[in-house]
Amino acid sequence: MRATRVLIDGFRGWGHLDVRPGSHVLVAGVPRAGRTDLITALARVLNPDAGRGAALSDLHQRPVIPDGADAAPAEAGDDVAEGQAEAVVEAPAADVVGPGDAAEEGASGDNGAAPQAPSAVLQRVEAAQVEVTLTDFDPDVQQLLDGVLEPLEDSGCASEDPDASADAPLCARLAYRLSYDEETETLESVVYFPARSNPALGQYSRVPAATRRMLPVVTLDAGQPLQLRAGAGLRRILDERDAKAGAAAFDALAQAVAEAVSALSADPAVAEAVNAVLAVGGTGERIGDAPLTAEQVGFRTEDGSVAALLRTLRAALHLDAGGMLGLAQHGSTVSAVLSMAEAMLLATVPGAVVLADDFGDQLDAPATEHLAALLRARSGQVWLSTRRPEAARAFEPTEVIRLVRHGGVRSHHQLTRIMDRKALVAMRQWHTQLLAALTVPTVAITEGPHDVAVLSMVDRRKPPSSLPLSAHGVRLVASGTGGEGGIGQIPRVANLARQLGFRVLAVIDRDKDSAQTSDELAKIQAACDAVVRLPPGAIERAMGDGLPLQTLADASATLTEYDIPDPMAGQLTEAAVTNLCKVIHRQNLHEQFLEALYAEPNAPHPPVISMTLALVQLAADPSYSGPQLIDVPAVSRPEGA
């Protein structure tokens, strides 16, 4: 079974969302963009137990100017059809949140709307609704849904055409509706079949909980692993495999513990210590109906039941020379891997739709990729939300849904299948460059890896008082990793990044004016939100511009460690600097030269590179409204240097 469409209206931070996956789904993106909201919405429809967590904050809120003033700007994509629950009721004053209250994803104030004037009040929708279209049923499930099956269109939607082809695949729609009754101050929810319901008239063909439980849907909920207490993952696995044998093993454990505790109580050293306590002030004579001695004192866990005994047990592992250690002493990764293994074993439902939120948070990189790939291979359809780029490596690029917030507005982005041979070259940058930027809002694309190395080194050498690019949500990426790079590749990588919802900047050299360079610049500007252009001379020249000749000569002299002659040979001339730039470029010694520049205490930052970073930070702001082409000014060398 798989979902072909998830339609959300007015649920949490989503005013409107229409997702139509072709196969598996990896949900990623920037913080507070709605990953958890999407997985939770799916669970509310498909998991009978998920509705117990419903709260008033599940109803979408938006700022509205009262007293008949113009309404607040609509959300991007908020084009719900007439008849949907768009009416709103004013929220109580206590529910009006400020900017600092929206830190948590799915919070009542995080509704994907841009900051409003103080006079705006938050109003919530009358009802939140989530509709899921399912298909590819096995015969038993299809029979279970007989009577609500509908033809499925190629778009992933249920067909409304009465003359739809008899050969069309069948689907079923299930919907979850949550509303708030102000009179009774209660939340009301219903899961129903839209094909046989009329919400406008309050008529619902409800989906029985038993029907939902029979759907092949599994929610991965990783907890503390290898626990034998009732309800724990390992206990459920044991009960599913052989409950009688498990009960017999627990009874044998209880008997063995009782015998061991009896022997402990009768031990002369223990009995002597107990009798000494009872003898103080005649305690043993006064607390019972008869004199109390060590013979009447025993020991047991909590209430003495097998369940109480099992609650006290904790897994211990012998993994290395450290011997048998408690699970917690082996680190969080071991616990996370075992926990996920338990969850996956419980999720072995053939052809199931598997839901998992924040997948891989506690896993190491190889385990994250491996387990994600395993889930993808074993599931009918998997929906994973993650912050980890390693999880995305297990999925096809077209299976990744990236959620973003630009100017406070939520949107979702997904790559389409690329047929253009030239664009396929840029697609290679998905795994090598863009994947690492999965959760940042902005990427700055350079002409090659040397530009990234130089800008990154200066960026991380900034003083604590100056924020790095990461604080502005920017990640530097190269347009290629070798021969495939260069200025001509920037538009292709930029277009790929734009499809995924990134704000896209470019950092380029200022080449000599020609018809070719003008054409290249036009293509880059068309593909990017802003372009930062270095002064003439490329990245090697930018590293040294504005620095004293003696400083450059001292750094140049250290390059002899790499079995090359001193590029400047102690000459304090611009010609020697030009030769230095050529050697750095030819020998790929960009980082090594910067290390030499920074070797001296209180060494100055290369001024041109510092200005470039500052301009990238400026252009990364979604509210930036300056020129699209930003030229970094040239910096003269200090007088007398």
C-alpha positions in Angstrom: 0.0 0.0 0.0 1.1 3.6 -0.6 -0.2 7.1 -0.4 -0.4 9.0 -3.6 -1.7 12.3 -2.2 -1.6 14.0 1.2 -3.8 17.1 1.3 -3.6 19.3 4.4 -5.8 22.3 5.1 -5.5 24.3 8.3 -3.5 21.8 10.3 -0.9 23.3 12.7 1.6 25.4 10.7 0.2 24.4 7.3 -2.5 26.6 5.9 -2.5 24.4 2.8 -0.2 21.6 1.5 -0.8 19.3 -1.4 1.9 16.5 -1.7 1.7 13.9 -4.4 4.6 11.4 -4.1 5.4 8.8 -6.7 7.0 6.3 -4.4 9.0 6.6 -1.1 9.3 10.0 0.7 12.1 11.6 2.6 11.0 14.8 4.3 13.7 17.2 5.1 14.3 21.0 5.2 15.0 24.0 7.4 13.8 24.1 11.0 10.2 25.0 11.7 9.2 24.3 8.1 6.7 21.5 9.0 8.5 18.1 8.9 6.9 16.9 12.1 3.5 18.5 11.2 3.4 16.5 7.9 4.3 13.1 9.6 1.8 13.8 12.4 -0.9 14.7 9.9 -0.4 11.3 8.2 -0.5 9.5 11.5 -3.8 11.2 12.5 -5.4 9.7 9.5 -3.9 6.3 9.5 -3.1 5.5 13.1 -6.1 5.1 15.4 -3.9 5.9 18.5 -2.4 9.1 17.1 -5.6 11.2 17.6 -5.1 11.1 21.4 -2.5 13.8 21.1 -4.9 16.4 19.5 -4.6 19.9 20.9 -6.1 23.3 20.3 -2.8 24.4 18.7 -3.4 21.8 15.9 -5.8 24.4 14.4 -4.0 26.6 12.1 -3.7 30.3 13.1 -2.9 33.3 11.0 -2.6 37.0 11.8 -5.6 39.1 10.8 -6.2 42.8 11.0 -9.5 43.3 12.8 -12.3 45.9 12.3 -12.7 45.2 8.6 -9.2 46.2 7.7 -7.4 44.4 4.9 -6.7 40.8 5.6 -3.2 39.6 6.2 -1.3 38.3 3.2 -2.3 34.8 2.2 0.1 32.0 2.6 2.0 30.7 -0.4 0.0 28.0 -2.0 -3.0 28.7 0.2 -5.4 28.3 -2.6 -7.9 26.1 -1.0 -11.2 25.6 -2.9 -14.4 27.1 -1.9 -16.2 25.1 0.7 -13.1 24.3 2.7 -13.0 25.3 6.3 -11.7 28.8 5.8 -13.9 30.6 8.3 -12.0 31.7 11.3 -12.8 32.4 15.0 -10.8 34.8 17.0 -8.3 33.2 19.4 -8.4 34.1 23.1 -5.9 36.8 24.1 -3.7 34.1 25.8 -3.2 32.4 22.5 -1.7 35.4 20.7 2.0 34.7 20.5 5.0 36.8 19.9 8.1 36.2 17.7 9.9 34.4 20.6 7.0 31.9 21.1 7.4 30.2 17.8 10.7 28.4 18.4 9.2 24.9 18.4 8.0 23.3 15.2 4.2 22.9 15.1 3.7 25.5 17.9 0.5 27.4 17.8 2.3 30.6 16.7 4.3 28.9 13.9 1.8 29.2 11.1 3.9 30.0 8.1 2.8 33.7 8.0 5.1 36.7 7.8 5.5 38.9 10.9 2.6 41.3 11.2 1.9 44.7 12.7 1.1 44.8 16.4 -2.5 45.4 15.7 -2.9 42.0 14.0 -4.5 39.3 16.1 -4.2 35.6 15.6 -7.3 33.8 14.4 -7.7 30.1 14.0 -9.5 28.1 11.4 -12.8 26.5 12.3 -11.5 23.1 11.4 -8.3 21.3 10.4 -8.5 18.7 7.7 -6.1 16.1 6.4 -7.0 13.8 3.5 -4.9 10.9 2.4 -5.4 8.9 -0.9 -4.3 5.3 -0.7 -3.7 2.7 -3.4 -1.9 -0.6 -4.3 -4.0 -2.6 -1.8 -3.6 -6.3 -1.3 -6.8 -8.3 -1.8 -7.8 -8.4 1.9 -7.5 -4.7 2.3 -9.2 -4.0 -1.0 -12.2 -6.1 0.2 -12.2 -4.3 3.5 -12.5 -0.9 1.7 -15.2 -2.2 -0.8 -17.8 0.5 -1.2 -15.5 3.5 -0.9 -13.0 2.7 -3.7 -12.6 5.2 -6.5 -10.7 5.4 -9.8 -7.2 6.8 -9.5 -5.9 9.4 -11.9 -2.3 9.6 -13.1 -1.9 12.8 -11.0 -2.4 10.7 -7.8 -5.9 12.1 -7.1 -9.1 10.2 -6.9 -11.0 10.7 -10.2 -14.3 12.6 -10.1 -15.1 11.5 -13.7 -18.1 9.2 -13.8 -16.8 7.9 -17.1 -13.4 6.9 -15.8 -11.8 3.9 -17.4 -12.7 0.6 -15.9 -9.1 -0.4 -16.1 -8.0 2.5 -13.9 -6.3 1.5 -10.6 -8.5 1.9 -7.5 -7.9 4.1 -4.5 -9.6 5.0 -1.3 -9.6 8.4 0.5 -9.5 8.7 4.2 -9.8 12.1 5.9 -9.3 13.5 9.5 -11.2 16.5 10.6 -10.5 18.4 13.9 -12.7 21.2 15.1 -13.2 23.1 18.4 -16.6 23.6 20.0 -16.5 26.9 21.8 -19.6 26.3 23.8 -18.4 23.0 25.4 -14.7 24.0 25.0 -13.9 20.6 23.6 -12.0 19.4 20.6 -14.0 17.1 18.3 -12.3 14.8 15.7 -13.6 12.4 13.1 -11.9 10.1 10.6 -14.2 9.5 7.6 -14.5 8.4 4.0 -14.9 11.5 1.8 -16.5 9.4 -1.0 -19.5 8.8 1.2 -19.6 11.9 3.3 -20.8 15.5 3.1 -18.9 17.6 5.6 -20.8 20.8 4.7 -24.0 19.1 6.0 -22.2 17.4 8.9 -22.7 14.0 7.4 -19.8 11.6 7.9 -19.2 8.0 7.0 -16.8 7.2 9.8 -13.9 4.9 9.4 -14.0 2.3 12.2 -10.9 2.1 14.3 -10.8 -1.7 13.5 -10.6 -0.9 9.8 -7.7 1.5 10.4 -5.9 -1.1 12.5 -6.2 -3.6 9.6 -4.4 -1.2 7.2 -0.7 -2.1 6.8 0.6 1.1 8.5 3.4 1.1 11.0 4.7 4.1 13.0 8.3 3.7 14.2 8.6 4.9 17.8 12.1 4.1 19.0 12.5 4.0 22.7 14.9 2.4 25.3 16.0 -0.9 23.7 16.2 -4.4 25.1 13.6 -3.9 27.8 11.6 -7.0 29.0 8.9 -5.0 30.9 5.4 -5.1 29.6 4.8 -3.0 26.5 8.5 -2.6 25.7 9.8 -3.4 22.2 11.7 -6.6 23.1 8.8 -7.9 25.2 6.4 -7.3 22.3 8.7 -9.2 20.0 9.0 -12.0 22.5 5.2 -12.2 23.0 4.6 -12.2 19.2 7.0 -15.1 18.7 6.2 -17.3 21.6 4.3 -15.8 24.5 4.0 -19.1 26.5 7.7 -19.7 26.3 8.4 -16.2 27.4 6.0 -16.5 30.4 7.7 -19.7 31.4 11.1 -18.0 31.2 9.9 -15.2 33.4 8.4 -17.7 36.0 11.8 -19.5 36.1 13.5 -16.2 36.7 11.1 -15.3 39.5 11.6 -18.7 41.2 15.4 -18.4 40.9 15.4 -14.9 42.3 13.2 -16.0 45.2 15.5 -18.8 46.0 18.6 -16.5 45.7 16.9 -13.9 47.9 16.0 -16.5 50.5 19.5 -17.6 50.7 20.6 -14.0 51.0 18.3 -13.4 53.8 19.5 -16.5 55.7 23.2 -15.6 55.3 24.6 -15.2 58.8 26.2 -11.9 58.0 22.9 -10.4 56.7 20.9 -12.0 59.5 23.2 -10.6 62.1 23.0 -7.1 60.7 19.1 -7.3 60.6 18.9 -8.6 64.2 21.2 -5.8 65.3 18.7 -3.2 63.9 15.7 -5.0 65.4 17.4 -5.1 68.8 17.8 -1.3 69.1 15.4 -0.1 71.8 13.4 -3.4 71.5 12.2 -2.5 68.0 11.6 -6.1 67.2 9.4 -6.5 70.2 7.2 -3.4 69.4 6.5 -3.3 65.7 4.7 -6.7 65.4 2.2 -8.9 67.1 5.1 -11.2 68.0 8.8 -10.6 68.5 10.4 -10.0 65.1 13.8 -11.5 64.2 15.8 -11.8 61.0 14.0 -15.1 60.2 10.8 -13.0 59.5 12.6 -10.4 57.3 13.1 -11.0 53.5 13.8 -9.0 50.4 12.0 -8.6 47.1 11.6 -6.1 44.2 8.9 -3.6 44.6 5.6 -5.5 45.1 7.2 -8.9 44.5 5.6 -9.5 41.1 7.3 -10.7 38.0 6.4 -7.4 36.3 8.2 -5.5 39.1 11.2 -7.7 38.7 11.3 -7.2 34.9 11.1 -3.4 35.4 14.3 -3.4 37.3 16.3 -5.2 34.6 18.5 -3.3 32.3 20.4 -4.6 29.3 24.2 -5.1 29.6 26.5 -5.8 26.7 30.0 -7.3 26.4 31.3 -5.5 23.4 35.1 -5.1 24.0 37.8 -5.5 26.5 35.8 -3.3 28.9 33.8 -6.4 29.9 30.0 -6.5 30.6 28.8 -2.9 30.9 25.3 -1.4 31.1 23.8 -0.3 27.8 24.1 3.3 28.8 27.8 3.0 29.4 28.3 2.0 25.7 27.2 5.4 24.5 24.1 6.8 22.7 24.8 5.3 19.3 24.7 1.7 20.5 21.3 2.4 22.2 20.0 4.2 19.1 21.0 1.4 16.8 19.4 -1.3 19.0 16.3 0.8 19.5 15.8 1.3 15.8 16.5 -2.4 15.1 13.7 -3.3 17.6 11.3 -0.8 15.9 12.1 -2.2 12.5 11.5 -5.7 13.6 8.1 -4.8 14.9 7.4 -3.0 11.6 7.9 -6.0 9.4 4.4 -5.8 7.9 4.5 -6.8 4.2 3.9 -3.8 1.9 3.3 -1.4 4.8 3.3 2.3 4.9 6.0 3.2 7.5 6.0 6.6 9.2 9.0 7.8 11.2 9.7 11.3 12.5 13.3 12.7 13.2 14.8 9.5 11.8 18.5 9.1 12.6 18.8 11.8 15.2 20.9 9.6 17.6 22.5 7.4 15.0 26.0 7.6 13.5 26.2 8.4 9.8 26.7 4.9 8.4 23.9 3.4 10.6 21.6 6.2 9.5 22.1 5.5 5.8 22.0 1.7 6.2 18.8 1.6 8.3 17.1 4.1 6.0 18.0 2.0 3.0 16.7 -1.1 4.8 13.4 0.5 5.6 13.0 1.8 2.0 13.7 -1.7 0.6 11.3 -3.5 3.0 8.3 -1.1 2.9 5.5 -0.6 0.5 6.1 3.1 1.1 8.2 4.8 3.7 7.7 8.4 5.0 10.8 9.5 6.9 11.4 13.0 8.3 15.0 13.7 9.1 17.6 16.3 9.8 20.4 14.0 8.7 21.7 14.2 5.1 22.9 10.6 5.5 19.3 9.4 5.6 18.7 11.1 2.3 21.5 9.2 0.6 19.3 6.1 0.8 16.7 7.8 -1.4 16.5 8.8 -5.0 16.8 12.6 -5.4 13.2 12.8 -6.7 11.9 11.1 -3.5 13.1 14.0 -1.3 10.5 16.6 -0.3 12.3 19.6 1.0 10.3 22.0 3.2 11.5 25.6 3.6 10.5 28.9 5.1 11.3 32.1 3.1 10.1 35.3 4.7 8.2 33.2 7.3 6.2 31.4 4.5 6.2 27.6 4.3 6.5 25.8 1.0 7.5 22.4 -0.2 9.9 21.5 -3.1 10.6 18.3 -5.0 12.9 17.5 -7.9 11.4 16.3 -11.1 13.0 13.6 -13.2 15.8 15.2 -15.3 15.9 14.2 -19.0 18.4 16.9 -20.2 21.8 15.3 -20.5 23.6 18.5 -19.6 21.5 18.9 -16.5 22.4 15.4 -15.4 26.0 16.7 -14.8 24.6 19.2 -12.3 22.5 16.4 -10.6 25.8 14.8 -9.5 26.2 17.8 -7.2 23.2 16.6 -5.2 25.2 14.0 -3.3 28.6 15.8 -3.4 27.5 19.4 -2.5 23.8 20.1 -1.9 23.0 17.1 0.3 25.2 18.5 3.0 23.2 21.7 2.9 19.9 19.9 3.3 18.7 21.9 6.4 20.1 25.4 5.6 18.0 28.0 3.8 20.7 29.5 1.6 23.6 28.1 -0.5 26.4 30.2 -2.0 27.8 28.6 -5.1 31.4 29.2 -6.1 33.3 28.4 -9.3 35.3 25.6 -7.7 36.5 23.9 -4.5 39.5 26.3 -4.0 37.0 29.2 -3.7 35.1 27.2 -1.0 38.4 26.4 0.8 39.6 30.0 0.9 36.2 31.5 1.9 35.6 28.8 4.5 39.1 29.3 6.2 38.7 33.0 6.5 35.1 32.6 7.7 36.1 30.2 10.6 39.1 32.5 11.6 36.7 35.3 12.4 36.8 36.7 15.9 34.0 35.6 18.3 32.4 39.1 17.9 31.8 38.5 14.2 29.2 35.8 13.2 30.2 33.2 10.6 28.2 32.3 7.5 26.5 29.4 9.3 24.9 31.9 11.7 23.2 33.5 8.7 22.0 30.1 7.4 24.5 30.0 4.5 26.5 27.0 3.2 29.3 27.4 0.6 29.2 24.8 -2.2 31.3 24.4 -5.3 29.9 24.2 -8.8 32.1 21.2 -9.4 34.7 19.0 -7.8 37.4 19.2 -10.5 37.1 19.2 -14.2 33.3 19.5 -14.1 33.4 22.8 -12.2 33.8 26.4 -13.4 31.6 29.3 -14.0 29.7 27.6 -16.7 28.3 25.0 -14.2 27.0 27.6 -11.7 23.6 28.1 -13.5 23.0 24.4 -13.7 23.7 23.8 -10.0 21.8 27.0 -9.1 18.7 25.8 -11.0 18.9 22.4 -9.2 19.1 24.3 -5.8 16.2 26.5 -6.7 14.1 23.5 -7.5 14.8 22.3 -3.9 13.7 25.7 -2.4 17.1 27.1 -1.5 17.8 30.8 -1.6 20.7 30.8 -4.1 23.7 33.1 -4.2 26.8 32.9 -6.5 30.4 34.0 -5.8 32.3 34.5 -9.0 35.5 36.0 -10.4 35.4 39.2 -12.4 36.7 38.1 -15.8 37.7 40.4 -18.6 34.7 41.8 -20.5 33.8 39.9 -23.6 30.7 38.5 -25.3 31.2 35.2 -23.6 31.6 36.5 -20.1 28.6 38.8 -20.5 26.5 35.8 -21.6 27.8 33.7 -18.7 27.0 36.4 -16.2 23.5 36.8 -17.6 22.8 33.1 -17.2 24.1 33.2 -13.6 22.0 36.2 -12.7 18.9 34.5 -14.2 19.5 31.4 -12.0 20.4 33.1 -8.7 18.8 35.5 -6.2 22.0 37.5 -6.0 25.6 37.4 -7.4 28.7 38.5 -5.5 31.6 39.3 -7.9 35.2 39.5 -6.8 37.6 42.2 -8.0 39.7 41.4 -11.1 42.3 38.7 -10.5 40.3 35.7 -9.2 40.5 34.1 -5.7 44.3 34.0 -5.6 44.6 37.7 -6.1 41.8 38.4 -3.6 43.7 36.5 -0.9 46.5 39.0 -1.0 45.0 42.3 -2.1 45.2 45.0 0.6 48.0 43.2 2.5 51.6 44.6 2.8 54.1 43.1 0.3 56.3 42.1 3.2 53.5 40.0 4.7 53.0 38.3 1.4 56.7 37.7 0.9 57.0 36.1 4.4 54.1 33.8 3.7 55.5 33.0 0.2 58.8 31.9 1.7 57.0 29.1 3.7 55.8 27.4 0.5 59.3 26.0 0.0 58.2 23.3 2.5 56.2 21.8 -0.4 59.3 21.3 -2.6 58.9 24.4 -4.7 61.0 27.5 -5.0 59.9 30.6 -3.2 57.4 32.2 -5.6 58.2 35.8 -4.6 61.9 35.0 -3.9 62.0 37.9 -1.4 61.1 40.5 -4.1 58.6 43.1 -2.9 57.1 43.9 -6.3 53.6 43.5 -7.8 55.2 41.3 -10.5 56.3 38.9 -7.7 52.8 38.9 -6.3 51.5 38.0 -9.8 53.9 35.1 -9.9 52.8 34.0 -6.4 49.2 33.9 -7.5 50.1 31.8 -10.5 52.0 29.3 -8.3 49.2 29.1 -5.7 46.7 28.3 -8.5 48.9 25.8 -10.3 50.1 24.0 -7.2 46.7 24.1 -5.3 48.3 25.8 -2.3 45.4 28.1 -1.3 44.9 26.8 2.2 48.6 26.4 2.9 49.2 30.0 1.9 46.4 31.2 4.1 47.8 29.2 7.0 51.1 31.0 6.5 49.3 34.4 6.5 47.6 33.6 9.8 50.8 32.2 11.4 51.8 35.6 12.9 50.0 36.7 16.1 47.3 39.3 15.4 47.6 38.6 11.7 45.1 40.7 9.7 42.3 39.0 7.7 42.6 39.3 3.9 40.4 42.4 3.5 38.9 41.4 0.1 37.8 38.0 1.3 36.4 39.5 4.5 34.3 42.0 2.5 33.2 39.1 0.2 31.9 37.2 3.2 30.1 40.3 4.6 28.4 40.8 1.2 27.3 37.2 1.1 25.8 37.5 4.5 24.0 40.7 3.4 22.6 39.0 0.3 21.5 35.9 2.2 18.9 37.8 4.0 15.5 37.1 2.3 14.6 40.8 2.8 17.6 42.0 0.8 16.5 44.4 -1.8 19.8 45.8 -3.1 21.3 45.2 -6.6 21.4 41.6 -7.8 25.0 42.0 -9.0 27.2 43.0 -6.0 30.8 43.9 -6.9 33.3 43.6 -4.2 35.4 46.7 -4.3 39.2 46.5 -4.9 41.4 47.3 -1.9 44.7 49.1 -2.4 47.9 48.0 -0.8 48.9 50.0 2.3 51.2 53.0 1.6 54.8 52.1 1.8 54.1 48.4 1.6 
